[in-house]
Amino acid sequence: MCKVLLGAGGILLLVVVWELYKALGPATGVMVGDLTILPRTTDLAMPHVWDMVARLFETSGNGRNALPVWLAVGQAAVFTLGVAAVGWIVGVVVGLLLAVLMQRFRTAESAVLPWIILSQTVPLIAIAPLVRRWGAQLQFGDFTWENWMSVAVIASYLAFFPVSIGALRGLNSPDRIHVELFRSYGIGWWRTLVTLRFPASVPYLLPALRLAAANAVIGTVVAEVSIGLRGGIGRMIIEFAQQASGDPAKTWAPIFGAIAVGLVAAGFIALLGVLLRRYRRGEVPA
């Protein structure tokens, strides 16, 4: 309950700071030389918070397709959350498999770990169209590669990295004396992995899973924009941004949706942490 109140207090503080700066800040923003360090306070650049909230209850679309903005944003958020969840699951599985491989074979760690790190230097906006093109060329009987699958691949691409690094640290975390004790009793590598290394890795793995969830959401939104996938928050942000000059407050509606997706993802990992609390003997930052 205390954490919920602190979270609500943080949101309220952000609203107060926003409105105070809008009321007291210069219309042209705060500049140092030619560099703008704080935004302009005009209604076009910084609409009032109550205007943003009011737009959520207006209608978007025409005719039979007209929906309240909050409902349209909610549907887009659910779509994005589903794609991000698929990407997160794939990323977690791949990351765990790579971590187990690197822990089991030291040569694999030396060979694979640099490539895992290097993979994160490739910009998403460059590889997203390539993934879509490669996926469209896949043919397995009646199987058809959908655009949302390309987005999920991009999300998993960002999600697997923290999981592989965090899980590797966790799998290597048991004290040597405990590992030697298992060996002295003739316990094999697989059983040692399941009964000793995996439980010991939980304090390292949970922060990595949180980071992977955030990365999956970011990757999904960015890939939706790059690929042009309709139905998600990423595409809605672009569509609403085109109306920014006429209705700047409305452009914040899908941004709120993206924030909600991130909060739901973080909440799921928090729930997972509650289920694994017996193994959480002090988490280690990823």
C-alpha positions as CSV (number, residue, x, y, z in Angstrom):
1,M,0.0,0.0,0.0
2,C,2.9,2.3,0.8
3,K,4.5,1.8,-2.6
4,V,1.2,2.6,-4.3
5,L,0.8,5.8,-2.4
6,L,4.4,6.7,-3.2
7,G,3.8,6.0,-6.9
8,A,0.6,8.2,-6.8
9,G,2.5,10.9,-5.0
10,G,5.2,10.8,-7.7
11,I,2.6,11.2,-10.5
12,L,1.0,14.1,-8.6
13,L,4.4,15.8,-8.1
14,L,5.1,15.5,-11.8
15,V,1.8,17.1,-12.6
16,V,2.5,20.0,-10.2
17,V,6.0,20.5,-11.6
18,W,4.6,20.5,-15.2
19,E,1.9,23.1,-14.4
20,L,4.3,25.3,-12.3
21,Y,6.8,25.4,-15.1
22,K,4.1,26.1,-17.7
23,A,2.8,29.0,-15.5
24,L,6.2,30.5,-14.6
25,G,8.6,29.5,-17.3
26,P,9.4,31.6,-20.4
27,A,7.3,31.1,-23.5
28,T,10.5,30.6,-25.6
29,G,12.0,28.0,-23.2
30,V,15.2,28.2,-21.2
31,M,18.2,28.5,-23.5
32,V,21.9,28.5,-22.9
33,G,23.4,30.2,-26.0
34,D,21.8,28.4,-28.9
35,L,21.0,25.3,-26.9
36,T,17.4,24.8,-25.5
37,I,17.7,23.0,-22.2
38,L,14.0,23.4,-21.1
39,P,11.0,23.3,-23.4
40,R,8.8,26.2,-24.4
41,T,5.7,26.8,-22.3
42,T,3.2,27.6,-25.1
43,D,0.0,25.5,-25.4
44,L,1.4,23.9,-28.6
45,A,4.6,22.7,-26.8
46,M,3.1,22.1,-23.3
47,P,-0.6,21.7,-23.1
48,H,-2.3,21.7,-19.7
49,V,-2.6,18.3,-18.0
50,W,-6.4,18.7,-17.7
51,D,-6.6,19.3,-21.5
52,M,-4.7,16.0,-22.1
53,V,-7.1,14.2,-19.7
54,A,-10.1,15.8,-21.4
55,R,-9.0,14.6,-24.8
56,L,-9.1,11.0,-23.5
57,F,-12.9,11.2,-23.2
58,E,-13.5,12.8,-26.7
59,T,-14.4,10.8,-29.8
60,S,-11.8,9.7,-32.3
61,G,-12.7,8.6,-35.9
62,N,-15.8,9.0,-38.0
63,G,-19.1,7.3,-38.4
64,R,-19.3,3.7,-37.1
65,N,-15.6,3.6,-36.5
66,A,-15.9,6.5,-34.0
67,L,-14.6,5.5,-30.5
68,P,-13.7,7.3,-27.3
69,V,-10.0,8.2,-27.4
70,W,-9.4,6.3,-24.2
71,L,-10.9,3.1,-25.7
72,A,-8.9,3.4,-28.9
73,V,-5.8,3.9,-26.9
74,G,-6.6,1.0,-24.7
75,Q,-7.2,-1.3,-27.7
76,A,-3.9,-0.2,-29.2
77,A,-2.1,-0.7,-25.8
78,V,-3.5,-4.2,-25.5
79,F,-2.2,-5.1,-29.0
80,T,1.2,-3.6,-28.3
81,L,1.4,-5.4,-24.9
82,G,0.5,-8.8,-26.5
83,V,3.3,-8.4,-29.1
84,A,5.8,-7.2,-26.5
85,A,4.8,-10.2,-24.3
86,V,5.6,-12.6,-27.2
87,G,8.9,-10.9,-27.8
88,W,9.7,-10.9,-24.1
89,I,9.1,-14.7,-23.8
90,V,11.2,-15.5,-26.8
91,G,14.0,-13.2,-25.5
92,V,13.9,-14.8,-22.1
93,V,14.1,-18.3,-23.5
94,V,17.0,-17.4,-25.9
95,G,18.8,-15.5,-23.1
96,L,18.5,-18.3,-20.6
97,L,19.7,-20.9,-23.2
98,L,22.7,-18.7,-24.1
99,A,23.5,-18.2,-20.4
100,V,23.4,-22.0,-19.7
101,L,25.6,-22.6,-22.8
102,M,28.1,-20.1,-21.6
103,Q,28.2,-21.3,-18.1
104,R,28.6,-24.9,-19.1
105,F,31.4,-24.3,-21.6
106,R,34.0,-21.6,-21.0
107,T,35.0,-21.6,-24.6
108,A,31.4,-20.8,-25.5
109,E,31.5,-17.8,-23.2
110,S,34.6,-16.5,-24.8
111,A,33.2,-17.0,-28.3
112,V,29.6,-15.9,-27.8
113,L,29.6,-13.2,-25.1
114,P,31.4,-10.6,-27.3
115,W,28.8,-11.2,-30.1
116,I,26.0,-10.8,-27.6
117,I,27.4,-7.4,-26.5
118,L,28.1,-6.4,-30.1
119,S,24.5,-7.2,-31.2
120,Q,23.2,-4.4,-29.1
121,T,25.1,-1.8,-31.0
122,V,23.0,-2.2,-34.2
123,P,20.2,0.5,-34.4
124,L,16.7,-0.9,-34.4
125,I,15.5,1.5,-37.0
126,A,18.0,-0.1,-39.4
127,I,17.2,-3.8,-38.8
128,A,13.4,-3.6,-38.4
129,P,12.8,-3.3,-42.2
130,L,15.3,-6.1,-42.8
131,V,13.5,-8.5,-40.3
132,R,10.2,-7.7,-42.0
133,R,11.7,-8.5,-45.5
134,W,13.4,-11.7,-44.3
135,G,10.2,-12.9,-42.6
136,A,8.1,-12.2,-45.6
137,Q,10.3,-14.7,-47.6
138,L,9.8,-17.5,-45.1
139,Q,7.5,-20.3,-46.4
140,F,6.4,-23.3,-44.4
141,G,3.4,-24.9,-46.0
142,D,0.3,-22.8,-45.2
143,F,2.3,-20.7,-42.7
144,T,2.2,-16.9,-43.4
145,W,4.6,-14.5,-41.7
146,E,2.7,-11.6,-40.3
147,N,4.1,-8.2,-39.7
148,W,3.5,-8.4,-35.9
149,M,5.9,-11.4,-35.8
150,S,8.6,-9.1,-37.2
151,V,7.9,-6.7,-34.4
152,A,8.0,-9.5,-31.8
153,V,11.4,-10.5,-33.2
154,I,12.7,-7.0,-32.7
155,A,11.3,-7.0,-29.1
156,S,13.0,-10.3,-28.4
157,Y,16.2,-8.9,-29.9
158,L,16.3,-6.3,-27.2
159,A,15.0,-8.5,-24.4
160,F,17.5,-11.4,-24.7
161,F,20.6,-9.3,-23.9
162,P,20.0,-8.4,-20.2
163,V,18.6,-11.9,-19.5
164,S,21.7,-13.6,-20.9
165,I,24.1,-11.4,-19.0
166,G,22.1,-11.5,-15.7
167,A,21.5,-15.2,-15.9
168,L,25.2,-15.9,-16.6
169,R,26.2,-13.9,-13.5
170,G,23.5,-15.7,-11.5
171,L,24.5,-19.2,-12.7
172,N,28.1,-18.4,-11.7
173,S,27.2,-17.0,-8.3
174,P,27.1,-20.1,-6.1
175,D,30.1,-20.4,-3.8
176,R,32.7,-22.8,-4.9
177,I,32.4,-24.8,-1.7
178,H,28.7,-25.5,-2.5
179,V,29.6,-26.6,-6.1
180,E,32.3,-28.9,-4.8
181,L,29.9,-30.4,-2.2
182,F,27.5,-31.3,-5.0
183,R,30.4,-32.9,-6.9
184,S,31.6,-34.8,-3.9
185,Y,28.1,-36.4,-3.7
186,G,28.3,-37.4,-7.3
187,I,25.5,-35.0,-8.4
188,G,25.7,-34.3,-12.1
189,W,25.8,-31.0,-13.9
190,W,22.1,-31.0,-14.9
191,R,20.8,-31.6,-11.3
192,T,23.3,-29.0,-10.0
193,L,22.0,-26.5,-12.5
194,V,18.4,-27.1,-11.5
195,T,18.8,-27.4,-7.7
196,L,21.7,-25.0,-7.1
197,R,22.6,-22.6,-9.9
198,F,19.1,-21.6,-11.0
199,P,17.8,-20.8,-7.5
200,A,21.0,-18.9,-6.8
201,S,20.5,-16.9,-10.0
202,V,17.1,-15.5,-9.0
203,P,18.5,-12.3,-7.3
204,Y,20.4,-11.6,-10.5
205,L,17.7,-12.7,-12.9
206,L,14.8,-10.7,-11.6
207,P,16.4,-7.3,-12.3
208,A,17.4,-8.6,-15.7
209,L,13.8,-9.7,-16.4
210,R,12.6,-6.2,-15.5
211,L,15.0,-4.6,-17.9
212,A,14.1,-7.1,-20.5
213,A,10.4,-6.3,-20.1
214,A,11.2,-2.6,-20.5
215,N,13.3,-3.3,-23.6
216,A,10.6,-5.4,-25.1
217,V,8.1,-2.6,-24.8
218,I,10.5,-0.1,-26.2
219,G,11.4,-2.4,-29.1
220,T,7.8,-3.1,-29.9
221,V,6.8,0.6,-30.1
222,V,9.9,1.5,-32.1
223,A,9.4,-1.5,-34.5
224,E,5.7,-0.6,-35.0
225,V,6.8,2.8,-36.2
226,S,9.7,1.5,-38.4
227,I,7.6,-1.3,-40.0
228,G,4.4,0.6,-40.1
229,L,2.4,-2.0,-38.2
230,R,-1.2,-0.8,-37.6
231,G,-3.2,-1.4,-34.5
232,G,-0.5,-0.7,-31.9
233,I,0.6,2.3,-29.8
234,G,3.6,3.0,-32.0
235,R,1.5,3.6,-35.1
236,M,-1.0,5.6,-33.1
237,I,1.7,7.9,-31.8
238,I,2.7,8.8,-35.4
239,E,-1.0,9.3,-36.5
240,F,-1.8,11.5,-33.5
241,A,1.5,13.4,-33.9
242,Q,0.3,14.5,-37.3
243,Q,-2.5,16.4,-35.6
244,A,-0.1,18.1,-33.1
245,S,-0.4,21.6,-34.7
246,G,-4.2,21.6,-34.4
247,D,-4.7,19.6,-31.2
248,P,-1.4,19.2,-29.2
249,A,-3.2,17.8,-26.1
250,K,-4.5,14.8,-28.1
251,T,-1.0,13.7,-29.1
252,W,-0.3,12.8,-25.5
253,A,-3.1,10.1,-25.4
254,P,-1.1,7.3,-27.0
255,I,2.0,8.4,-25.0
256,F,-0.1,7.7,-21.9
257,G,-1.0,4.3,-23.4
258,A,2.7,3.5,-23.9
259,I,3.3,4.4,-20.3
260,A,0.5,2.1,-19.3
261,V,2.0,-0.8,-21.3
262,G,5.3,-0.3,-19.5
263,L,3.6,-0.2,-16.1
264,V,1.7,-3.4,-16.8
265,A,4.9,-5.1,-17.9
266,A,6.7,-3.9,-14.7
267,G,3.8,-5.1,-12.6
268,F,4.0,-8.6,-14.1
269,I,7.7,-8.9,-13.2
270,A,6.9,-7.6,-9.7
271,L,4.3,-10.4,-9.4
272,L,6.8,-12.9,-10.6
273,G,9.2,-11.6,-7.9
274,V,6.5,-12.2,-5.3
275,L,6.2,-15.8,-6.5
276,L,10.0,-16.3,-6.2
277,R,10.4,-14.3,-3.0
278,R,11.9,-17.3,-1.2
279,Y,14.9,-17.1,-3.5
280,R,15.3,-13.3,-3.2
281,R,18.1,-13.0,-0.7
282,G,19.0,-9.5,-1.8
283,E,18.7,-8.7,-5.5
284,V,21.8,-7.7,-7.4
285,P,21.4,-4.8,-10.0
286,A,21.6,-6.0,-13.6
